[in-house]
Amino acid sequence: MNREAKEDGTVLDIKVGCDISDVKEAEKKVERLVELLKEANTLVDELASKEIDLKINV
């Protein structure tokens, strides 16, 4: 990122560069993460409503 500023600190121009393929790949990963989090939330809700008895003999 390049910044050109006046002596008083006022920004005249800001330029940002990025590869759009990186942005698209990140977007796909975020969408997948959202779906996984929704699924995990559903599973947690289902498990929270279950009664589980665990017996261990040593």
FENPE-V831627 format. One line per field, one symbol per residue. psi: psi as a letter, one per 40 degrees, with the letter a starting at -180 (. if undefined). A space follows every 10 residues. Layout:
psi: ???
This chain:
psi: hhhhiideeh hdhhhhiihd dddddddddd dddddddddd ddddddddei hhhhhhh.
